Amino acid sequence: MKVLFADHAPPKAPGVVFTPFDAVLEQSDVISLHVPLSAETRNVIGMQQLRRMKRTAILINTARGGLVDELALAQALREGLIAGAGFDVLTNEPPREGNPLLELRLPNFILTPHVAWASDEAMQFLADQLIDNVEAFVRGAPQNVLT
């Protein structure tokens, strides 16, 4: 597999080569979003970007709702502009009636209830962090303190 990164310079890791966003859209078989939701990233994937993608591409969003224009995605999936999509997040959570992705009944779309992160390993890691935080607090050396 050749992994393409579309990110902002400077590189965040050695050996990372950045690819322009449009090139990532045009060349990728799978696009997985890993960005926070901000003014710059809201609807970063809309109809224009979906049309640039391969018809065989799969779009995955487990990052944040609002990164993808949900109406455009529903249309793209119905029209076969992309092969499929898997989402674990929606623009509004909890989901609201009328969300176009909740209404999709297509074999090329899967929506999970914002629990894709909750593997056994992730849950154990979370429990271990909680225990570490409590033990550190009891020792008088609190960690992960928000001010």
SEKOLDREN-450619 format. One line per 3 residues: number of its first residue (from 1); for each residue x, y, z of N, C-alpha, C. Coordinates in pm, whole numbers, plus 50000, padded with zeros to 5 digits. Example, Ala and Ser with C-alpha at 12.3 -4.5 7.8 and 13.67 -1.06 7.14 Angstrom:
<sites>
1 = 51319,49431,50780,51230,49550,50780,51320,49670,50780; 51285,49775,50708,51367,49894,50714,51290,50003,50787
</sites>
This chain:
<sites>
1 = 50085,49883,50000,50000,50000,50000,50090,50123,50000; 50053,50218,49919,50121,50347,49920,50029,50445,49994; 50082,50504,50100,50003,50596,50180,50036,50739,50139
4 = 49933,50816,50112,49948,50957,50077,49899,51042,50194; 49970,51149,50223,49932,51240,50330,49896,51375,50270; 49782,51426,50308,49745,51563,50273,49734,51635,50407
7 = 49834,51713,50437,49840,51780,50566,49906,51915,50546; 49923,51983,50654,49988,52113,50646,50135,52100,50680; 50220,52169,50606,50363,52173,50637,50381,52255,50765
10 = 50483,52236,50842,50597,52148,50817,50560,52003,50852; 50638,51908,50798,50611,51767,50827,50612,51741,50977; 50522,51655,51019,50511,51622,51161,50589,51497,51197
13 = 50644,51430,51097,50723,51310,51122,50830,51298,51014; 50945,51243,51050,51050,51227,50949,51006,51132,50838; 51046,51164,50718,51016,51078,50603,50877,51095,50546
16 = 50797,51184,50604,50661,51205,50554,50667,51300,50435; 50609,51257,50325,50601,51340,50206,50456,51383,50191; 50436,51512,50179,50301,51563,50169,50257,51568,50024
19 = 50132,51536,50002,50072,51534,49869,49962,51638,49868; 49952,51716,49763,49842,51814,49757,49706,51744,49772; 49615,51811,49840,49485,51753,49871,49413,51701,49746
22 = 49413,51780,49638,49345,51735,49516,49407,51607,49461; 49539,51594,49471,49606,51472,49424,49566,51353,49510; 49554,51374,49640,49509,51265,49728,49369,51221,49688
25 = 49281,51318,49663,49145,51284,49622,49145,51202,49493; 49225,51242,49397,49225,51179,49264,49294,51043,49262; 49390,51020,49350,49473,50899,49343,49434,50791,49443
28 = 49362,50825,49546,49340,50731,49657,49227,50632,49632; 49251,50510,49676,49147,50407,49676,49063,50416,49803; 49127,50458,49911,49059,50478,50039,49105,50611,50095
31 = 49010,50692,50137,49042,50818,50202,48986,50811,50342; 49074,50824,50440,49034,50821,50580,49066,50957,50641; 48966,51020,50698,48982,51155,50753,49030,51148,50898
34 = 49131,51229,50927,49189,51233,51062,49225,51378,51096; 49124,51462,51103,49146,51604,51130,49040,51653,51228; 49073,51758,51302,48971,51818,51389,48872,51899,51306
37 = 48757,51924,51362,48659,52011,51296,48693,52155,51331; 48713,52236,51229,48742,52378,51247,48678,52453,51131; 48692,52583,51133,48639,52663,51022,48703,52620,50889
40 = 48831,52583,50894,48901,52543,50771,48863,52403,50722; 48821,52317,50814,48793,52178,50775,48644,52147,50761; 48558,52239,50803,48413,52213,50790,48381,52191,50642
43 = 48312,52080,50613,48275,52042,50475,48396,52039,50382; 48509,51993,50435,48629,51981,50352,48605,51883,50236; 48510,51793,50255,48468,51704,50147,48324,51742,50111
46 = 48308,51797,49995,48177,51833,49941,48162,51770,49804; 48062,51810,49731,48036,51749,49600,48156,51766,49506; 48219,51881,49508,48335,51904,49420,48445,51802,49450
49 = 48473,51779,49577,48578,51683,49614,48534,51539,49583; 48408,51507,49607,48358,51373,49577,48368,51343,49428; 48344,51442,49345,48354,51422,49199,48499,51401,49155
52 = 48595,51450,49231,48737,51432,49198,48786,51292,49233; 48716,51227,49325,48759,51095,49372,48733,50988,49266; 48810,50879,49277,48787,50763,49189,48646,50709,49215
55 = 48586,50654,49113,48455,50593,49130,48465,50466,49215; 48585,50414,49231,48609,50295,49313,48654,50329,49455; 48660,50457,49488,48712,50501,49618,48611,50480,49731
58 = 48667,50462,49849,48588,50451,49972,48630,50564,50065; 48532,50632,50122,48555,50744,50213,48521,50700,50355; 48616,50719,50447,48596,50681,50586,48610,50805,50673
61 = 48512,50826,50761,48520,50937,50855,48491,50886,50995; 48596,50872,51073,48582,50840,51215,48634,50955,51299; 48662,51069,51233,48722,51183,51302,48617,51271,51366
64 = 48548,51350,51286,48450,51445,51336,48337,51461,51236; 48216,51475,51287,48105,51511,51202,48126,51653,51154; 48073,51684,51037,48089,51818,50983,48204,51831,50886
67 = 48290,51730,50878,48400,51733,50782,48350,51707,50640; 48238,51637,50631,48182,51598,50501,48042,51656,50488; 48014,51713,50375,47878,51760,50343,47791,51636,50328
70 = 47705,51612,50424,47627,51488,50428,47528,51476,50312; 47469,51586,50270,47379,51581,50154,47455,51543,50028; 47573,51601,50011,47656,51569,49894,47698,51423,49897
73 = 47735,51372,50014,47776,51232,50024,47660,51139,49989; 47543,51166,50041,47427,51082,50011,47402,51080,49860; 47409,51195,49797,47390,51203,49651,47499,51126,49578
76 = 47624,51143,49621,47737,51074,49555,47723,50922,49566; 47678,50874,49679,47660,50729,49696,47545,50678,49610; 47437,50752,49606,47323,50710,49522,47360,50708,49374
79 = 47440,50806,49332,47477,50819,49190,47598,50736,49152; 47662,50670,49249,47779,50589,49219,47904,50670,49190; 47911,50794,49241,48031,50875,49220,48150,50818,49294
82 = 48125,50755,49408,48229,50681,49481,48171,50543,49514; 48260,50450,49546,48216,50312,49568,48145,50293,49701; 48187,50369,49803,48124,50349,49932,48179,50442,50036
85 = 48119,50433,50155,48162,50516,50267,48130,50446,50398; 48214,50472,50495,48194,50424,50631,48210,50541,50727; 48107,50567,50807,48108,50682,50897,48077,50638,51039
88 = 48146,50699,51133,48123,50676,51276,48079,50805,51343; 48065,50911,51264,48030,51043,51317,47931,51111,51224; 47849,51196,51282,47755,51277,51205,47772,51423,51245
91 = 47724,51512,51161,47735,51655,51190,47670,51689,51322; 47552,51636,51348,47483,51659,51474,47476,51529,51551; 47526,51532,51673,47518,51416,51762,47465,51462,51895
94 = 47365,51393,51950,47306,51273,51894,47237,51303,51761; 47226,51199,51678,47165,51218,51546,47023,51272,51556; 46987,51350,51457,46852,51407,51452,46778,51353,51331
97 = 46649,51338,51348,46566,51296,51236,46585,51393,51120; 46592,51339,51000,46612,51421,50882,46755,51423,50833; 46848,51366,50911,46986,51359,50863,46990,51267,50742
100 = 47047,51314,50630,47045,51234,50506,47121,51102,50518; 47217,51093,50608,47291,50968,50621,47213,50865,50702; 47126,50910,50792,47043,50817,50868,46940,50749,50779
103 = 46903,50817,50673,46800,50764,50583,46855,50673,50474; 46987,50670,50458,47045,50586,50352,47027,50438,50383; 46979,50368,50288,46967,50223,50298,47037,50165,50176
106 = 47168,50179,50174,47248,50136,50060,47352,50035,50105; 47382,49937,50021,47482,49837,50058,47625,49893,50059; 47644,50013,50007,47779,50071,50001,47801,50178,50108
109 = 47716,50177,50213,47731,50275,50320,47708,50207,50454; 47798,50236,50548,47781,50186,50685,47797,50303,50780; 47708,50308,50879,47711,50411,50982,47709,50342,51117
112 = 47809,50372,51198,47814,50317,51334,47785,50428,51433; 47742,50395,51553,47697,50497,51649,47810,50560,51732; 47910,50612,51665,48022,50683,51727,48091,50597,51833
115 = 48113,50471,51799,48182,50380,51890,48294,50303,51821; 48338,50349,51706,48443,50278,51633,48572,50271,51714; 48592,50365,51805,48712,50367,51887,48709,50261,51997
118 = 48593,50204,52026,48574,50127,52149,48609,49979,52136; 48728,49951,52084,48774,49812,52082,48808,49769,52225; 48826,49640,52247,48865,49593,52380,48995,49659,52424
121 = 49090,49672,52330,49219,49731,52362,49205,49878,52400; 49124,49952,52326,49104,50094,52355,49035,50113,52490; 48938,50029,52519,48868,50039,52647,48964,50008,52763
124 = 49052,49908,52744,49150,49875,52849,49247,49990,52868; 49292,50050,52758,49383,50164,52765,49318,50279,52842; 49191,50304,52815,49117,50410,52884,49108,50380,53034
127 = 49078,50256,53069,49070,50217,53210,49206,50232,53277; 49313,50192,53208,49448,50205,53264,49483,50352,53288; 49445,50440,53195,49470,50583,53213,49395,50636,53335
130 = 49272,50594,53350,49192,50638,53464,49258,50596,53595; 49300,50472,53603,49366,50421,53725,49495,50499,53750; 49575,50521,53647,49699,50598,53661,49671,50739,53713
133 = 49567,50803,53662,49533,50938,53705,49489,50940,53852; 49409,50844,53893,49364,50839,54032,49484,50812,54124; 49569,50718,54088,49686,50687,54171,49779,50808,54181
136 = 49800,50879,54072,49885,50998,54075,49825,51106,54164; 49695,51122,54159,49627,51222,54244,49645,51186,54391; 49627,51059,54426,49641,51014,54564,49785,51036,54613
139 = 49884,51021,54525,50025,51044,54560,50057,51192,54572; 49963,51278,54536,49989,51421,54541,50058,51473,54417; 50056,51397,54310,50119,51438,54184,50019,51426,54070
142 = 49912,51508,54077,49808,51496,53972,49866,51515,53832; 49812,51442,53739,49854,51452,53600,49733,51481,53515; 49759,51530,53392,49651,51566,53300,49556,51668,53364
145 = 49615,51767,53430,49538,51869,53500,49498,51979,53402; 49373,52015,53403,49325,52126,53321,49310,52249,53409; 49357,52360,53358,49345,52484,53438,49263,52586,53362
</sites>
